[in-house]
Amino acid sequence: MKKYKTFKYQNYKNCFFSVGRYQIGNNLAFQIESEKQGYIADCTVNIANWNYPKDSFVTIKSYSENEGMLKFLKNLGVVTEAYCKVPTGYVCADACIIDLDKLKEYTAVWNG
């Protein structure tokens, strides 16, 4: 019996999150996986020299192949507030507050 909820992401059904930490900075990281296809997309991006004040503060990768990720995570209730754009080099990530409890509802693997 599953202990997590699933969601549809783009054309992928029965998706869930896998949560861990980045090696550099130890910041929270999560990605979307599908029960059928496996890994689909990284939701977060790590900015190693940026100060993350707490676990509920992440930078969302909503550019390139992840276009629309911020909107998707807001609609799912995982992102509660987006603050600013943070440079990652050539592009910017969205600095956001997330609802850790909502993230856990959809998480199959939590190594955070």
C-alpha positions as a Markdown table, in Angstrom:
| # | Residue | x | y | z |
|---|---|---|---|---|
| 1 | Met | 0.0 | 0.0 | 0.0 |
| 2 | Lys | 1.3 | 3.4 | -1.0 |
| 3 | Lys | 1.8 | 6.0 | 1.7 |
| 4 | Tyr | 2.1 | 8.9 | -0.6 |
| 5 | Lys | -0.2 | 10.7 | -3.1 |
| 6 | Thr | 0.6 | 10.8 | -6.8 |
| 7 | Phe | 0.1 | 13.5 | -9.4 |
| 8 | Lys | 0.2 | 14.1 | -13.1 |
| 9 | Tyr | 3.1 | 16.1 | -14.5 |
| 10 | Gln | 3.0 | 17.0 | -18.2 |
| 11 | Asn | 2.2 | 13.7 | -19.9 |
| 12 | Tyr | 3.4 | 11.5 | -17.0 |
| 13 | Lys | 0.9 | 9.8 | -14.7 |
| 14 | Asn | 1.5 | 8.5 | -11.1 |
| 15 | Cys | 4.3 | 10.9 | -10.3 |
| 16 | Phe | 5.8 | 11.6 | -6.9 |
| 17 | Phe | 8.8 | 13.4 | -5.4 |
| 18 | Ser | 12.1 | 12.1 | -4.2 |
| 19 | Val | 13.8 | 14.4 | -1.7 |
| 20 | Gly | 17.4 | 14.6 | -0.7 |
| 21 | Arg | 20.2 | 17.1 | -0.1 |
| 22 | Tyr | 22.8 | 18.7 | -2.3 |
| 23 | Gln | 26.4 | 17.7 | -1.4 |
| 24 | Ile | 27.6 | 21.3 | -1.6 |
| 25 | Gly | 25.7 | 23.5 | 0.9 |
| 26 | Asn | 23.5 | 20.6 | 2.2 |
| 27 | Asn | 20.4 | 22.4 | 0.8 |
| 28 | Leu | 17.1 | 20.6 | 0.3 |
| 29 | Ala | 16.7 | 19.1 | -3.2 |
| 30 | Phe | 13.7 | 17.3 | -4.8 |
| 31 | Gln | 12.9 | 15.8 | -8.2 |
| 32 | Ile | 9.9 | 14.3 | -9.9 |
| 33 | Glu | 9.7 | 10.6 | -10.7 |
| 34 | Ser | 7.1 | 8.4 | -12.2 |
| 35 | Glu | 6.2 | 4.9 | -11.1 |
| 36 | Lys | 6.4 | 3.8 | -14.7 |
| 37 | Gln | 9.2 | 5.9 | -16.3 |
| 38 | Gly | 11.4 | 6.7 | -13.3 |
| 39 | Tyr | 13.3 | 10.0 | -13.2 |
| 40 | Ile | 11.5 | 12.9 | -15.0 |
| 41 | Ala | 12.8 | 16.3 | -13.8 |
| 42 | Asp | 14.7 | 18.1 | -11.1 |
| 43 | Cys | 12.5 | 20.7 | -9.4 |
| 44 | Thr | 15.3 | 22.5 | -7.5 |
| 45 | Val | 18.7 | 23.9 | -8.4 |
| 46 | Asn | 21.5 | 24.4 | -5.9 |
| 47 | Ile | 23.2 | 27.8 | -5.7 |
| 48 | Ala | 26.3 | 26.8 | -3.6 |
| 49 | Asn | 27.3 | 30.3 | -2.6 |
| 50 | Trp | 23.8 | 31.5 | -1.7 |
| 51 | Asn | 22.6 | 31.5 | 1.9 |
| 52 | Tyr | 19.5 | 29.3 | 2.3 |
| 53 | Pro | 18.0 | 30.4 | 5.6 |
| 54 | Lys | 16.0 | 27.1 | 6.3 |
| 55 | Asp | 14.9 | 23.9 | 4.7 |
| 56 | Ser | 11.6 | 25.4 | 3.6 |
| 57 | Phe | 13.5 | 27.8 | 1.4 |
| 58 | Val | 14.6 | 26.5 | -2.0 |
| 59 | Thr | 15.4 | 27.7 | -5.5 |
| 60 | Ile | 13.2 | 26.2 | -8.1 |
| 61 | Lys | 14.5 | 25.4 | -11.6 |
| 62 | Ser | 11.7 | 26.8 | -13.9 |
| 63 | Tyr | 13.7 | 27.5 | -17.0 |
| 64 | Ser | 14.8 | 25.5 | -20.1 |
| 65 | Glu | 13.2 | 22.0 | -20.0 |
| 66 | Asn | 11.5 | 22.9 | -16.7 |
| 67 | Glu | 9.5 | 25.9 | -18.1 |
| 68 | Gly | 6.4 | 26.2 | -15.9 |
| 69 | Met | 7.8 | 24.2 | -12.9 |
| 70 | Leu | 7.1 | 27.1 | -10.5 |
| 71 | Lys | 3.5 | 27.4 | -11.6 |
| 72 | Phe | 3.0 | 23.6 | -11.4 |
| 73 | Leu | 4.4 | 23.5 | -7.8 |
| 74 | Lys | 2.3 | 26.4 | -6.8 |
| 75 | Asn | -0.9 | 24.7 | -8.1 |
| 76 | Leu | 0.1 | 21.5 | -6.3 |
| 77 | Gly | 0.5 | 23.6 | -3.1 |
| 78 | Val | 4.1 | 22.8 | -2.6 |
| 79 | Val | 5.4 | 26.3 | -3.3 |
| 80 | Thr | 3.6 | 28.8 | -1.0 |
| 81 | Glu | 5.5 | 32.0 | -2.0 |
| 82 | Ala | 8.0 | 33.0 | -4.6 |
| 83 | Tyr | 10.3 | 35.9 | -3.6 |
| 84 | Cys | 12.8 | 36.8 | -6.2 |
| 85 | Lys | 14.9 | 35.6 | -9.1 |
| 86 | Val | 18.4 | 34.4 | -8.2 |
| 87 | Pro | 21.2 | 34.3 | -10.8 |
| 88 | Thr | 22.6 | 30.8 | -11.4 |
| 89 | Gly | 25.0 | 31.9 | -14.2 |
| 90 | Tyr | 23.2 | 32.6 | -17.5 |
| 91 | Val | 19.7 | 32.2 | -16.1 |
| 92 | Cys | 17.8 | 32.8 | -12.9 |
| 93 | Ala | 16.1 | 30.4 | -10.5 |
| 94 | Asp | 13.0 | 31.3 | -8.3 |
| 95 | Ala | 13.7 | 31.7 | -4.6 |
| 96 | Cys | 10.7 | 30.2 | -2.9 |
| 97 | Ile | 9.2 | 29.1 | 0.4 |
| 98 | Ile | 7.7 | 25.6 | 0.3 |
| 99 | Asp | 5.2 | 23.8 | 2.4 |
| 100 | Leu | 7.3 | 20.8 | 3.8 |
| 101 | Asp | 4.2 | 19.0 | 4.9 |
| 102 | Lys | 2.6 | 19.2 | 1.4 |
| 103 | Leu | 5.9 | 18.1 | -0.2 |
| 104 | Lys | 5.9 | 15.1 | 2.1 |
| 105 | Glu | 2.3 | 14.1 | 1.1 |
| 106 | Tyr | 3.6 | 13.5 | -2.5 |
| 107 | Thr | 7.0 | 12.1 | -1.5 |
| 108 | Ala | 8.0 | 8.4 | -1.9 |
| 109 | Val | 11.6 | 8.8 | -0.9 |
| 110 | Trp | 12.7 | 11.3 | 1.8 |
| 111 | Asn | 16.4 | 11.5 | 2.4 |
| 112 | Gly | 16.3 | 15.1 | 3.6 |
